[in-house]
Amino acid sequence: MKNEIKKAAGILIYLIIGAVSGMLLNLLIMHSPIPEIFPSYTDSIRGKMFSVNIISGLFLYCLVSPVLEELLFRRLIYDFLYSYTGFAAAAVISSLIFAIYHMNMVQGIYAFIMGMFICTLYHRDHRIIVPVSLHIGANLAVWLCGNLLFGV
């Protein structure tokens, strides 16, 4: 029983770390010159991510995407690269691929930095629940705040 409580507490901590780091990084990027350099980003993101209803958005952006993306980018790509290159190269390359996957510069910069952070914690613990929890926390916080700000 104590082991299950300890695991649940660990997951909750990673969800919170993900939410806080996601919000801080998002605020940092949004208050930097980056969105001005890529002005089409805001309209593009409003039209895509924030046009779905809250139930669909929570399911897609805060559950399905984080699980599938972490299985692909950390469990498959990072682990494969790590076995040949070690931590640094695997983290940089898998985070770069993760950034390119997001298909716009603003989200790409965010995804690269978050990818490096997630790789670091995943490398330390090497349990897939770590990056999944971080990613869910980050997406949940950013998506919900975006919905509140954009009034969707």
Secondary structure as UniProt FT lines:
FT   HELIX           2..30
FT   HELIX           34..37
FT   HELIX           40..48
FT   HELIX           49..51
FT   HELIX           54..59
FT   HELIX           60..64
FT   HELIX           65..70
FT   HELIX           71..78
FT   HELIX           79..85
FT   HELIX           87..101
FT   HELIX           105..125
FT   HELIX           129..150
//
